[in-house]
Amino acid sequence: MQFDDDARLDTSEVQDVRGSRIPGGRATVGGGVVGLIALLLGLFLGVGPDQLGLSSGDRPAPAASSFAEVRQSCHSGRDANTRDDCRMVAVVNSVQDFWDAELARRGGSYGRSTTVFFSQRVGTACGTATSAVGPFYCPGDRKVYLDLDFFEELRTTFGASGGPFAQAYVVAHEYGHHVQDLTGTLGRAQDGRTGTGSGSVSVELQADCYAGVWARHATTTPDESTGRPLISSLTDADIRDGLDAAAAVGDDRIQERFQGRVTPETWTHGSAEQRQQWFDTGYRSGDMGRCDTFR
């Protein structure tokens, strides 16, 4: 995956609070057994940690970062080709440019969301969470939360092959939840059930499909600063990395790895095969209308 060197990055779509302290409250999502359970249950759930029953109940706002790494360092597509955090800024810009145009084309409107880069723990409108929860979208403040160290966990703990597009898939999946929130389908996850026919699984698979739809159009969506696509190149190998990442976080793969058995009745995200299938459906069709995972 390559970015146009001359494109300007919009860092206003990312809030960098890495290294900041959370004012007030206490985080009850931590390391050890609780952290592992939070990671397994919360990974890509698409809702905040309060809905996992793991929040302290306090809702502090993220503190302003004294480091401001993103704003200082991420200016152009050239930076995105050399730095992980700048790459994430570029992906956020590309994903939102696409959904802005796509929802407008369908007669709707898209509200921009902020991605918050944090380290260790963060306060959200959905509660206080630590990195153990994994990336998540909080509908309470309509923000995506991401600890960049997760990408190393994706490779070493979950066995994904890694690569820049595997990271992009994660971000695009979370923004799929934002689109669901805007279009009113996110609430369908709250049917109180788990398993293959649950609303939670359908919501997660649809977000995978939406990530694929974006990927299909990533190299044709124009960037405002240049009029050219922000992402200049996306190869078959990149797509394979995305599919591999989707499979690595399938419920069956996670359960087999961490508990030694597969229990489909407890699934919340879908199997490795399902996650790959729906990402592929979105990518091959390029049509969000083909992402009806609720049927």
N, C-alpha and C positions, 0 to 999 in steps of 0.2 A: 504494500500500500504506500503510495507516494502522494505528496501534496504539492500543489503549485507553489514554487518557491516565492513568487511575487505576491501571493495573496496575503491580505491583512487579516490577522486574527482578531476576533471580537472577544476580548477578555472580560467584558461586562457580563457575559453569560456564565461565568465561573466565579465562585467565591472561594478564596483560598484561606482556610483557617488552620492549616497545618501548623502545629507548634503552639496554638492558642490554648488557654485554659478555659474550661467551662465554668462560668460563674454560677454558684449555687447548686443545690441538688446533689444527688448521688446516682451513680450509674449502677444498676443491678444486673446489667448484662456484662459479664466479665470473662476471665480466662477459665481454664480448667474444664470441668464437666459442664457447668452452666454455659460457658462460652462455646463449647463444642455443640451442645444442643441448640443454642441460638444460631450457630452457623448452619447446621443441617436444616433447621426449620426455616430460618430466615433467608437463606441464600436465594436471591432473585424472587422473593415472595411478592415484591411489588407493593407492599404495604409497610407501614412503620412498625418499629419494635413494640409499641404499645399493644398492637393487635396479636402479638405473640405472648402477651402476658409477662413481658420481660422489662418493662419500663418502670422507672422509679415513680412516675407520676408527675415529676417536676418537668417544666417545659422551658428551660432557659434558651435564649436566643444565642446563636453562635457569636463568639467574641470576634472582634476585628483582628485580623492577622497582623502580627508585627513583622512577618517575613515577606508577605506579598510577592512570593516567588513568581507566580503566574504573570502578574501585571508587569513586573520588572523584566522578565525574560522571554515572554511569548508574544512576539510581534508579527511574525510572518510564517508562511508555509515552510520556509527554510528552517525555522526554529522547530516546527512540528515534525520535520524529518529527522531531527537530531535529539529531541528531548521528549521523554514520556509524558510529562505534564502538559507540554505544549501540544503534543499529539492529541491528548484528550480534549484540549480546548478546541482544536480543529475538528475533531469528530463531533463534539457538541454543536459547533457552528453548522457543520454540514447536515447533521440530523435535523436540526431545527429549521434550517433553510428549506429542506425538503418538505417537512410536515406543514410548514407555513404555507407553502405553495400548494401542496396537495389538498389540504382541507379547504383552502380558498377555492380551488378548482371544483370541489364538491359542494360548494355553497355554504361552507361553514367558516369558522375562524379558529385560529391557533393562538394560544397565549404562551409566550416564551417562558421557559422554566430555567431555573438556575441549578447548576451542578455545584455542589459543595465538596471541595477537597478537604479531607480532615485526616488527622492521625490519632490513633488510639481511641478517642471518644469524642462524641459530638452531641450537642443539644438540638432537638428538632421540635416541631409542632406535634410530632407523634411520640415524644418522649426522649429520654437520653439513651444513647446506644454506644457500644464500643465497636471496634473493628471486627470483633468476632461475629457480628451479625452479617457481615458481607455487604455488598452494594445493595441499596434499597431506595425506593421511591416513597416519599411521605405525602399522601394526599392532603394532609392538614395544611401544609405550606406550599405544596406543589413544587417540591425540590427533589433532586436526585442527590444522594449522599454516597461518596466514594472515597475509600482509603486506597491510595494507589498501590500500597504494599499487597493488596489482595491479588494482584495479577501474578505475583510470584507464588502465592498460595495456590492459585488456579493451576499453575504448572507443577509445583512440587507436591502438593497435598492431593489434588484431584486428578493429576496425571494428564492434563491437557498439554498439547504440544507447544502452546504459547504462540508468540508472534503478535505483531501490531494489530492485525485484524481480529484476533481473539479478544483483545482488549476493546476494540471498537464494537464488537458484537455485544459485550457486556453493557456498554453505554447505550447502544441502540435499543437493547432489550428494555432497559429502565425507562428510556423515553417512550417506548411502546406503551408502558403503563401510564405515562403522562397523557398520551393520546387517548387511551381508554378512559382516563379520568375526565378529560374534556368532552368526550363523546358519550359519557354516561354508562359505559360498560364495566368499569372497574368494580362497581358495587356488586356485580354479579358473582364476585369471588366470595362474598359473605353469605354463603348458604349454609354454613355450619357443618359442612361435610368434608371428608377427605376421600381419596380414591380416584380411580380413573374417570368416573363420570361426574366428579365434583366441579363446582364453579371455580374453585381455586386452580385446578389443573387447566381448565379451559382458558382462564385468564392468562396464565403463564404461557401456554402454547400460542395464544394469540399474540402476546408480546414478542415471542420468538418469530412468528410470521411477520409482524410489523418490522422487526429488525431486518428480515430478509428483503422486505419491500424497499426499505431505505437503501440497502446494499445494491439492489438492482439499479437504482437511480443515482447512486452516489457520484458516479463519474459524468453525469449529465446535468446535475442541478447546478445552475450558475451561482457564483459567488458575487456579492454586490460590489466588492472592491475591484474586481478585474473583469467581471462579466463571463469569466471562464469557470469551470468547475473547480472547487477547492481541492477535491481529490482528483488527481490527474491520472492515477493508475491503480487498478484493482485487478489482481490476477486470479487465476483458478486456484493457485496455491493459497492465496489469502482466504478465499471462500472455504477451502478445505480446513484451514485453521479455525474459521468460525464454526463450521460444522463439528469439528473436533471438540471445541470448547462447549458447544451445546450438549454434546453427548456426555462430556465429562461431568456435567452437573445434572444429569438425569437422575431421577429418584432411585431407579434400580441400581445405577452405578454407585451412588453415594451409600445406599443401604448395604450393598454387597461389600464395599470397602470398609465401612465403619461398624457394621453390626453382623456381617457374615451371612446375612440372609435377606431375601427380598420380600417385602410385605406390601403388595399393591394397594391394599385397602387403606394404607396410611399415606399414600402419595399426595403431594400438594403441587407438584410441578410437571409431572409426566415422565415417561421413560426416556432413556437416551435416544431410542429410535424415534419416538414421537417428537422430541425436541428438534432433532435433525430434520425430520419430515416436514415440520411446519416452517422452520427457517427456510428450507429448500422450496417449499410451496410459495412463500413470499418472494424469494429471490427469483425463481423461474417465471412467476406470473407478473411481478412488479405491481400487483393490484391488491390494495387492502381489502377490497370486496371479496377476495378469495380466502380471507383469513377468518371465516366464520367457524371457530372451533367449538361453538356451543351447540351445533346441530348434532 
